[in-house]
Amino acid sequence: MKKLMTAFAVCVFAGLGSAQIESQNIVGYTTVIPTAGKQIITGAMFNQVGGAALDLQDIRMENVAANGTTAIWWWDKDAATYTYAYWVELYDGDDPLGVDGWGDAELWEPMSKTFGPGECFWVQPVAGSVDPKVVTAGELAVSDGAAEFIAVNLFAGKQVQVCNPLPVQVALADVGMSGVAANGTTALWWWDKDAATYTYAYWVELYDGDDPLGVDGWGDPELWEPIVKQFAFGEGFWIQPVAGSVDPKALFANPFYQE
């Protein structure tokens, strides 16, 4: 998955620079560059300036036609179903709103959904798009340095999509877990857009051959040896904590933390 991360700035995308809201966090934007015709998992790296969750309509597409051929969809962990929206010219009934955005499949009316930092979704630009982009903007929820970790809430026995919410590349080994046993029953898996397959890792007591390494982490299902993988800013994956886990969370170290 190729991504381009911009430098953060005070003057930002989509009119945020003129908003009459002050933020203690770093404000900026990022551009994800997917491959036309390929589905990728990406997610919400920002809050809105002022702290509100990112809205579906704050996720913007560039270089794709607003004709209902580019899709975004997200997982409902409880119903175990997806909800789809399409990049369209938005309407209110028969009246065009004069803007493009994410609408339903039939009436092209705006759809509502909020995404917290670390929450993921799928995007697939229509095949044939030239240099498609997914652009989000806002404030980094972790950049005030108040918390040592950003914790993404998980749900025992439920599969959820999680993305790297930090403005840096994160190794799989640095994705921590709390509230689950390190016995190979909690899984994490990520999508390869080119091979169209998943790779799985499990939360285990890590080994080097027959020798325990003395730490827990993400290992292969058989030897419990560490698996190497890097997640770019905003790159997403699935996690399913084992049923019966108590308050499971995925933990990302806050690079701005100050003791």
Rosetta blueprint (number, residue, H / E / L):
1 M L
2 K E
3 K E
4 L E
5 M E
6 T L
7 A L
8 F L
9 A L
10 V L
11 C L
12 V L
13 F H
14 A H
15 G H
16 L H
17 G H
18 S H
19 A L
20 Q L
21 I L
22 E L
23 S L
24 Q L
25 N L
26 I L
27 V E
28 G E
29 Y E
30 T E
31 T E
32 V E
33 I E
34 P L
35 T L
36 A L
37 G L
38 K L
39 Q L
40 I E
41 I E
42 T E
43 G E
44 A L
45 M L
46 F L
47 N E
48 Q L
49 V L
50 G L
51 G L
52 A L
53 A E
54 L E
55 D E
56 L H
57 Q H
58 D H
59 I L
60 R E
61 M E
62 E E
63 N L
64 V L
65 A L
66 A L
67 N E
68 G E
69 T E
70 T E
71 A E
72 I E
73 W E
74 W E
75 W E
76 D E
77 K L
78 D L
79 A L
80 A L
81 T E
82 Y E
83 T E
84 Y E
85 A E
86 Y E
87 W E
88 V E
89 E E
90 L E
91 Y E
92 D E
93 G L
94 D L
95 D E
96 P E
97 L E
98 G E
99 V E
100 D E
101 G E
102 W E
103 G E
104 D L
105 A L
106 E L
107 L L
108 W L
109 E L
110 P E
111 M L
112 S L
113 K L
114 T E
115 F E
116 G L
117 P L
118 G L
119 E E
120 C E
121 F E
122 W E
123 V E
124 Q E
125 P L
126 V L
127 A L
128 G L
129 S L
130 V L
131 D L
132 P L
133 K E
134 V E
135 V E
136 T E
137 A E
138 G E
139 E E
140 L L
141 A L
142 V L
143 S L
144 D L
145 G L
146 A L
147 A L
148 E L
149 F E
150 I E
151 A E
152 V E
153 N E
154 L L
155 F L
156 A L
157 G L
158 K L
159 Q L
160 V E
161 Q E
162 V E
163 C E
164 N L
165 P L
166 L L
167 P L
168 V L
169 Q L
170 V E
171 A E
172 L H
173 A H
174 D H
175 V L
176 G E
177 M E
178 S E
179 G L
180 V L
181 A L
182 A L
183 N E
184 G E
185 T E
186 T E
187 A E
188 L E
189 W E
190 W E
191 W E
192 D E
193 K L
194 D L
195 A L
196 A L
197 T E
198 Y E
199 T E
200 Y E
201 A E
202 Y E
203 W E
204 V E
205 E E
206 L E
207 Y E
208 D E
209 G L
210 D L
211 D E
212 P E
213 L E
214 G E
215 V E
216 D E
217 G E
218 W E
219 G E
220 D L
221 P L
222 E L
223 L L
224 W L
225 E L
226 P E
227 I L
228 V L
229 K L
230 Q E
231 F E
232 A L
233 F L
234 G L
235 E E
236 G E
237 F E
238 W E
239 I E
240 Q E
241 P L
242 V L
243 A L
244 G L
245 S L
246 V L
247 D L
248 P L
249 K E
250 A E
251 L E
252 F E
253 A E
254 N L
255 P L
256 F L
257 Y L
258 Q L
259 E L
